[in-house]
Amino acid sequence: NADESLVLARSVRHGAMASVMLATYPEVFAGGAIIAGLPYRCASNVQQAFEAMFTEHGHAAQALGDRVRAASRHRGPWPKISVWHGTSDPIVKPFNGEDIIRQWTNVHGLSDSPSYQESIGSHARRVWNDANGKALIEAFTISGMAHGVPLATTTGGESCGAAGAFFLDVGISSTHHVARFWRLHESLVEMPRTAAPVSVPIQIPTDGRAFVIDRKSVV
């Protein structure tokens, strides 16, 4: 049931699919995390997708936002977005993360400039708030990270997951930070665990919508 589930995309490549799901079903998803992804409708075929991954086109924020608004009849509220991208991503170039930010700040009607920014170790976090001070978009720029999901495998309470292909130990846990951004930590429901578990807390939003996280795999 889409209204009662946390949807986990099974490939890092599906950061683009997370963008698609959020743009086309905004009435279903209360929030989404796009990790190493592409902005919505930057391509309509495989060749264009590869070009979008590597070639910056300088899309205007209004044009990016219009693509989301044209994807459905929904007119709000829009999903809360968490964007993650490594500065050394050789597969999906970092400018794509900036385009995702500009796409969703435009959809939400927010300023181009963040309301707040901070450093977390060597990494940077930016936050965009609405007029009431509610955080609607956050963006993490992960210093030196290639293409993958950010993990913190040895950092005390932040420790989560095991490093591997496209799971990169960079000293910061995207899972923990996204859960806090969505305030899921305030009411936790543990998912069933298997070998090498990653615990993902789930809370169903009061408006009945779900969350989508871009992940290669969660076990």
Beta strands, then each sheet from edge to edge (+ up, - down):
strand 1: 6-9
strand 2: 29-35
strand 3: 80-86
strand 4: 116-120
strand 5: 123-129
strand 6: 135-142
strand 7: 149-151
strand 8: 167-169
strand 9: 210-214
sheet 1: 1+ 9+ 2+ 3+ 6+ 5- 4+
sheet 2: 7+ 8+
end
